[in-house]
Amino acid sequence: MEQVLIKADKRNSKGKGVVRKLRAAGRIPGVLYGTHVEPVSITVSARDWENITRHMKRNVIFDMEISDGAAIDKRPVMVKEVQRDGLGVNVLHIDFFQVSMEETVEVEVPIHLKGKAKGEVLGGIIDVHLRSIRVECLPSQIPEELTLDITELDIGDSIHVSDLSLPGVKLVEHGDIAILSIIPPTVEKARGAAEASEGAAEEKEKEE
């Protein structure tokens, strides 16, 4: 599991005015919390954050160094939430969650499809139900992604959560949930026609 160093400063002052000044100075306000952990208000450099996260994958563990001006406190953390402005460009606030390397965490892992399914070659359509999957494991065992080889799937075949096996990782999703299916083209056409019909009905109601 990738680990990255990020430096933070402890923040004692609060309020909208203080936050505006911090952002103007190139700092992003945030908070660090966790199980049995007292919340700490912090700031991180906007430039450092951009450089670190530009090519960063999901579920990275940060070695966060928190400075209060006199001492540095180092903790393992993960990103819980990133708040952005209305345009989705500028980061306004970051929530960090302190983890224990000896305790499991629940995270979402992206699903990557590998290969071209037999059924797709025959005209079938890949119907994806899940693009990520929830798992529980130790922070050091979090997969960067889950790769599914779909090469041998024919029309009518599916992959369910119960078909997966990840050593050291507990799947949180219910086993009966389908991750993806290869459906006949006729089913996709029928679905498209039904959606088009519903859309036309809605437009007619608006006109009336």
DRENMIBA-813209 format. One record per atom (N, C-alpha, C): x, y, z; residue in three letters. Coordinates in steps of 0.02 Angstrom, whole numbers, padded with zeros to 5 digits, always signed. Layout:
XYZALA...
***
This chain:
+00042-00060+00000MET+00000+00000+00000MET+00044+00062+00000MET+00030+00108-00044GLU+00070+00169-00050GLU+00062+00213+00012GLU+00120+00239+00037GLN+00119+00286+00092GLN+00155+00349+00071GLN+00125+00407+00087VAL+00150+00471+00065VAL+00156+00518+00125VAL+00209+00558+00126LEU+00218+00606+00180LEU+00182+00672+00163LEU+00145+00697+00211ILE+00114+00763+00204ILE+00124+00802+00269ILE+00145+00864+00262LYS+00158+00906+00320LYS+00098+00951+00335LYS+00081+00957+00398ALA+00024+00998+00419ALA+00044+01042+00478ALA+00009+01098+00486ASP+00018+01142+00543ASP-00044+01140+00586ASP-00035+01137+00652LYS-00091+01139+00697LYS-00123+01208+00695LYS-00190+01209+00693ARG-00227+01273+00687ARG-00267+01285+00751ARG-00253+01341+00783ASN-00287+01358+00845ASN-00345+01406+00835ASN-00337+01452+00786SER-00389+01501+00773SER-00441+01474+00725SER-00504+01492+00736LYS-00559+01469+00693LYS-00601+01529+00671LYS-00652+01515+00629GLY-00695+01569+00605GLY-00686+01580+00531GLY-00739+01608+00499LYS-00738+01619+00427LYS-00682+01666+00406LYS-00671+01719+00445GLY-00619+01767+00428GLY-00550+01735+00428GLY-00537+01693+00478VAL-00473+01658+00483VAL-00464+01610+00425VAL-00517+01574+00408VAL-00514+01526+00354VAL-00500+01561+00287VAL-00532+01618+00275ARG-00521+01656+00213ARG-00447+01678+00208ARG-00419+01701+00263LYS-00348+01722+00263LYS-00302+01663+00250LYS-00318+01605+00278LEU-00278+01546+00267LEU-00277+01526+00193LEU-00336+01526+00163ARG-00341+01508+00092ARG-00305+01558+00048ARG-00310+01622+00066ALA-00275+01674+00028ALA-00199+01665+00033ALA-00177+01636+00088ALA-00105+01625+00099ALA-00082+01558+00071ALA-00127+01522+00035GLY-00108+01459+00005GLY-00111+01399+00051GLY-00153+01404+00105ARG-00161+01349+00152ARG-00233+01322+00148ARG-00240+01257+00154ILE-00306+01226+00154ILE-00323+01205+00226ILE-00378+01230+00253PRO-00398+01209+00320PRO-00424+01137+00320PRO-00416+01104+00376GLY-00440+01036+00381GLY-00447+01015+00453GLY-00468+00952+00462VAL-00475+00925+00529VAL-00452+00852+00528VAL-00420+00832+00581LEU-00398+00762+00589LEU-00436+00732+00647LEU-00468+00675+00636TYR-00504+00642+00689TYR-00497+00566+00680TYR-00523+00529+00727GLY-00519+00456+00722GLY-00550+00424+00784GLY-00551+00358+00784THR-00577+00321+00841THR-00531+00330+00901THR-00560+00352+00956HIS-00521+00365+01018HIS-00468+00418+01007HIS-00480+00465+00961VAL-00432+00517+00946VAL-00466+00585+00955VAL-00434+00630+00990GLU-00460+00698+00998GLU-00452+00735+00932GLU-00506+00766+00905PRO-00501+00803+00842PRO-00449+00859+00845PRO-00413+00868+00791VAL-00362+00920+00787VAL-00375+00962+00724VAL-00380+01028+00732SER-00387+01073+00675SER-00318+01085+00646SER-00312+01079+00580ILE-00247+01085+00547ILE-00252+01125+00482ILE-00195+01139+00452THR-00193+01166+00384THR-00137+01130+00346THR-00146+01123+00280VAL-00094+01095+00238VAL-00082+01143+00179VAL-00024+01139+00150SER-00007+01182+00094SER-00048+01162+00032SER-00081+01211+00001ALA-00120+01197-00059ALA-00075+01172-00115ALA-00015+01200-00120ARG+00032+01179-00173ARG+00055+01107-00161ARG+00073+01091-00099ASP+00094+01023-00083ASP+00038+00973-00097ASP-00023+00992-00078TRP-00080+00947-00088TRP-00091+00933-00162TRP-00087+00985-00202GLU-00096+00977-00274GLU-00042+00932-00304GLU+00021+00943-00284ASN+00076+00902-00310ASN+00070+00829-00289ASN+00049+00818-00227ILE+00043+00750-00201ILE-00015+00712-00234ILE-00071+00745-00241THR-00132+00711-00263THR-00141+00709-00339THR-00099+00743-00376ARG-00108+00746-00448ARG-00109+00677-00480ARG-00065+00633-00456HIS-00062+00565-00484HIS-00075+00513-00430HIS-00106+00533-00376MET-00118+00488-00320MET-00179+00445-00331MET-00175+00382-00313LYS-00232+00337-00318LYS-00273+00341-00254LYS-00331+00309-00255ARG-00375+00311-00197ARG-00347+00270-00139ARG-00367+00288-00078ASN-00351+00250-00018ASN-00277+00251+00001ASN-00243+00305-00016VAL-00173+00313+00004VAL-00169+00327+00079VAL-00120+00298+00112ILE-00107+00313+00182ILE-00053+00366+00186ILE-00068+00421+00220PHE-00020+00475+00229PHE+00016+00467+00295PHE+00081+00480+00295ASP+00118+00491+00357ASP+00113+00566+00369ASP+00067+00587+00412MET+00057+00658+00424MET+00102+00682+00481MET+00140+00734+00467GLU+00181+00767+00518GLU+00146+00832+00538GLU+00121+00834+00600ILE+00085+00893+00624ILE+00132+00935+00668ILE+00143+00997+00647SER+00187+01042+00684SER+00146+01093+00723SER+00163+01103+00786ASP+00130+01155+00825ASP+00178+01213+00839ASP+00233+01215+00802GLY+00282+01268+00811GLY+00340+01248+00855GLY+00329+01199+00900ALA+00381+01178+00946ALA+00400+01104+00936ALA+00350+01064+00918ALA+00362+00992+00910ALA+00324+00966+00849ALA+00344+00906+00827ILE+00311+00874+00770ILE+00282+00807+00792ILE+00218+00799+00778ASP+00181+00738+00796ASP+00166+00700+00732ASP+00189+00638+00726LYS+00180+00599+00664LYS+00125+00547+00673LYS+00078+00546+00626ARG+00022+00499+00630ARG+00004+00471+00560ARG-00018+00407+00557PRO-00042+00379+00494PRO-00115+00400+00483PRO-00131+00429+00425VAL-00199+00453+00412VAL-00220+00436+00341VAL-00286+00439+00331MET-00316+00431+00265MET-00363+00489+00253MET-00378+00504+00191VAL-00425+00557+00174VAL-00496+00530+00180VAL-00536+00565+00218LYS-00606+00545+00227LYS-00652+00584+00180LYS-00640+00650+00173GLU-00682+00691+00130GLU-00644+00753+00107GLU-00654+00771+00044VAL-00624+00832+00017VAL-00681+00876-00008VAL-00687+00936+00020GLN-00739+00984+00000GLN-00710+01033-00050GLN-00745+01043-00106ARG-00722+01089-00158ARG-00773+01145-00169ARG-00752+01196-00206ASP-00797+01251-00222ASP-00850+01229-00272ASP-00896+01275-00289GLY-00951+01258-00334GLY-00928+01234-00402GLY-00869+01254-00425LEU-00843+01233-00490LEU-00805+01168-00485LEU-00794+01144-00424GLY-00758+01082-00415GLY-00683+01088-00428GLY-00657+01149-00423VAL-00586+01161-00438VAL-00544+01169-00375VAL-00562+01219-00335ASN-00523+01235-00275ASN-00545+01194-00215ASN-00496+01168-00178VAL-00510+01129-00118VAL-00522+01178-00060VAL-00580+01171-00027LEU-00598+01216+00028LEU-00582+01187+00097LEU-00587+01121+00103HIS-00577+01090+00169HIS-00564+01015+00159HIS-00522+00986+00203ILE-00507+00915+00199ILE-00516+00883+00267ILE-00553+00827+00268ASP-00560+00787+00328ASP-00512+00728+00324ASP-00468+00721+00374PHE-00422+00664+00378PHE-00444+00619+00435PHE-00434+00553+00425PHE-00452+00504+00476PHE-00389+00467+00498PHE-00375+00470+00563GLN-00315+00435+00588GLN-00330+00361+00594GLN-00284+00320+00567VAL-00293+00248+00568VAL-00242+00215+00614VAL-00257+00155+00633SER-00209+00113+00669SER-00188+00058+00622SER-00124+00047+00614MET-00099-00004+00568MET-00116-00075+00592MET-00141-00079+00654GLU-00159-00145+00683GLU-00235-00156+00683GLU-00274-00106+00661GLU-00346-00113+00662GLU-00374-00106+00591GLU-00427-00144+00575THR-00455-00143+00508THR-00493-00079+00495THR-00497-00061+00432VAL-00536-00003+00410VAL-00581-00025+00352VAL-00636+00011+00342GLU-00681-00003+00286GLU-00672+00051+00233GLU-00657+00029+00172VAL-00644+00076+00117VAL-00677+00050+00053VAL-00681+00094+00003GLU-00706+00074-00063GLU-00646+00067-00110GLU-00644+00011-00146VAL-00590-00003-00192VAL-00617-00003-00263VAL-00587+00035-00309PRO-00611+00037-00378PRO-00603-00030-00414PRO-00649-00044-00459ILE-00647-00106-00498ILE-00622-00091-00568ILE-00573-00129-00591HIS-00544-00121-00658HIS-00558-00184-00699HIS-00588-00175-00757LEU-00603-00232-00801LEU-00546-00244-00849LEU-00525-00307-00855LYS-00469-00325-00898LYS-00493-00371-00954LYS-00474-00355-01015GLY-00490-00398-01072GLY-00556-00381-01106GLY-00572-00418-01158LYS-00634-00410-01195LYS-00673-00475-01190LYS-00734-00472-01165ALA-00773-00532-01153ALA-00793-00567-01218ALA-00797-00633-01215LYS-00820-00673-01273LYS-00889-00648-01296LYS-00932-00638-01247GLY-01000-00615-01263GLY-01002-00547-01296GLY-00954-00505-01280GLU-00951-00438-01310GLU-00932-00444-01384GLU-00887-00492-01399VAL-00867-00504-01469VAL-00926-00527-01510VAL-00972-00564-01477LEU-01031-00591-01511LEU-01089-00541-01513LEU-01077-00480-01489GLY-01129-00429-01492GLY-01161-00413-01426GLY-01141-00449-01373GLY-01169-00436-01307GLY-01146-00369-01279GLY-01180-00347-01227ILE-01165-00282-01196ILE-01143-00294-01124ILE-01089-00261-01104ILE-01067-00264-01034ILE-01110-00217-00993ILE-01146-00246-00946ASP-01189-00207-00901ASP-01156-00204-00832ASP-01125-00148-00816VAL-01087-00141-00753VAL-01133-00115-00698VAL-01136-00152-00642HIS-01178-00133-00586HIS-01137-00099-00531HIS-01075-00121-00522LEU-01032-00092-00471LEU-00966-00069-00503LEU-00946-00007-00488ARG-00881+00017-00513ARG-00830+00020-00456ARG-00852+00007-00396SER-00807+00001-00339SER-00841-00046-00289SER-00801-00071-00243ILE-00828-00120-00195ILE-00802-00105-00126ILE-00844-00111-00076ARG-00824-00097-00007ARG-00790-00159+00023ARG-00733-00146+00055VAL-00695-00200+00087VAL-00674-00179+00156VAL-00657-00227+00197GLU-00630-00214+00264GLU-00565-00252+00272GLU-00513-00217+00292CYS-00448-00249+00299CYS-00401-00203+00338CYS-00341-00228+00352LEU-00290-00186+00383LEU-00267-00133+00333LEU-00249-00073+00356PRO-00227-00021+00310PRO-00171-00042+00263PRO-00126-00084+00287SER-00070-00106+00246SER-00091-00155+00191SER-00152-00182+00195GLN-00176-00231+00147GLN-00229-00204+00099GLN-00241-00139+00100ILE-00292-00110+00056ILE-00270-00116-00016ILE-00309-00149-00059PRO-00290-00154-00130PRO-00298-00086-00165PRO-00252-00070-00211GLU-00259-00008-00248GLU-00319-00012-00295GLU-00332-00072-00322GLU-00390-00083-00364GLU-00404-00158-00367GLU-00463-00175-00389LEU-00482-00245-00398LEU-00487-00258-00473LEU-00444-00301-00499THR-00443-00315-00571THR-00483-00379-00586THR-00532-00373-00630LEU-00573-00430-00650LEU-00559-00447-00723LEU-00536-00508-00736ASP-00525-00531-00805ASP-00592-00557-00832ASP-00619-00522-00882ILE-00685-00540-00908ILE-00681-00577-00975ILE-00621-00596-00995THR-00610-00626-01061THR-00655-00685-01076THR-00665-00729-01027GLU-00703-00791-01038GLU-00778-00784-01029GLU-00802-00725-01013LEU-00874-00716-01002LEU-00913-00717-01067LEU-00966-00757-01069ASP-01009-00762-01128ASP-01074-00724-01115ASP-01115-00718-01166ILE-01180-00686-01158ILE-01221-00724-01106ILE-01247-00688-01057GLY-01285-00719-01003GLY-01245-00731-00941GLY-01179-00725-00945ASP-01136-00736-00887ASP-01134-00673-00842ASP-01119-00684-00778SER-01114-00629-00730SER-01058-00643-00681SER-01035-00591-00650ILE-00989-00598-00594ILE-01022-00566-00533ILE-01026-00606-00479HIS-01057-00582-00417HIS-01003-00571-00364HIS-01021-00535-00313VAL-00974-00522-00258VAL-00950-00588-00228VAL-00994-00637-00224SER-00976-00702-00195SER-00923-00740-00237SER-00913-00719-00299ASP-00863-00751-00342ASP-00792-00727-00327ASP-00786-00674-00288LEU-00721-00645-00275LEU-00687-00677-00215LEU-00621-00677-00217SER-00581-00702-00161SER-00519-00659-00155SER-00513-00622-00100LEU-00456-00579-00089LEU-00424-00598-00022LEU-00364-00627-00022PRO-00331-00648+00040PRO-00322-00589+00088PRO-00343-00598+00150GLY-00334-00547+00201GLY-00383-00489+00196GLY-00430-00494+00149VAL-00478-00440+00138VAL-00550-00467+00145VAL-00590-00434+00186LYS-00660-00453+00195LYS-00704-00410+00150LYS-00747-00443+00112LEU-00793-00407+00068LEU-00854-00386+00108LEU-00869-00322+00107VAL-00925-00296+00146VAL-00990-00301+00107VAL-00987-00297+00041GLU-01047-00301-00001GLU-01078-00371+00005GLU-01145-00375-00002HIS-01180-00439+00000HIS-01160-00482-00059HIS-01150-00547-00046GLY-01125-00593-00098GLY-01170-00600-00158GLY-01235-00587-00151ASP-01282-00596-00207ASP-01280-00538-00256ASP-01247-00484-00239ILE-01246-00425-00283ILE-01204-00439-00344ILE-01231-00424-00403ALA-01195-00434-00466ALA-01149-00374-00478ALA-01087-00388-00495ILE-01040-00335-00512ILE-01049-00314-00584ILE-01057-00364-00628LEU-01070-00350-00698LEU-01103-00410-00731LEU-01135-00398-00787SER-01167-00451-00826SER-01154-00438-00900SER-01155-00491-00940ILE-01152-00485-01013ILE-01222-00499-01039ILE-01256-00448-01062ILE-01326-00455-01082ILE-01332-00456-01159ILE-01383-00491-01184PRO-01394-00493-01257PRO-01409-00423-01283PRO-01391-00408-01345PRO-01404-00342-01374PRO-01478-00325-01376PRO-01521-00377-01382THR-01594-00365-01384THR-01619-00335-01319THR-01589-00356-01263VAL-01609-00330-01197VAL-01591-00256-01192VAL-01531-00239-01216GLU-01508-00170-01214GLU-01552-00126-01259GLU-01571-00153-01318LYS-01614-00115-01363LYS-01682-00103-01331LYS-01709-00155-01299ALA-01774-00149-01266ALA-01771-00097-01210ALA-01716-00099-01173ARG-01708-00051-01118ARG-01704+00021-01145ARG-01667+00030-01200GLY-01660+00096-01230GLY-01727+00121-01256GLY-01767+00075-01285ALA-01832+00095-01311ALA-01879+00115-01254ALA-01874+00078-01198ALA-01917+00093-01140ALA-01898+00161-01111ALA-01833+00175-01106GLU-01811+00239-01080GLU-01832+00297-01125GLU-01828+00285-01191ALA-01848+00336-01239ALA-01923+00350-01233ALA-01962+00296-01222SER-02034+00303-01215SER-02052+00343-01152SER-02016+00328-01097GLU-02028+00363-01035GLU-02011+00437-01042GLU-01956+00451-01078GLY-01935+00520-01089GLY-01986+00558-01129GLY-02014+00525-01180ALA-02064+00558-01222ALA-02127+00572-01182ALA-02145+00525-01137ALA-02204+00534-01095ALA-02195+00593-01048ALA-02135+00599-01020GLU-02121+00655-00974GLU-02125+00722-01011GLU-02098+00724-01072GLU-02100+00785-01111GLU-02172+00805-01127GLU-02213+00754-01142LYS-02283+00767-01158LYS-02320+00796-01098LYS-02304+00769-01038GLU-02336+00793-00977GLU-02316+00867-00964GLU-02253+00883-00979LYS-02230+00952-00968LYS-02268+00999-01015LYS-02278+00977-01077GLU-02313+01019-01126GLU-02386+01030-01106GLU-02416+00980-01076GLU-02486+00986-01055GLU-02492+01029-00993GLU
***
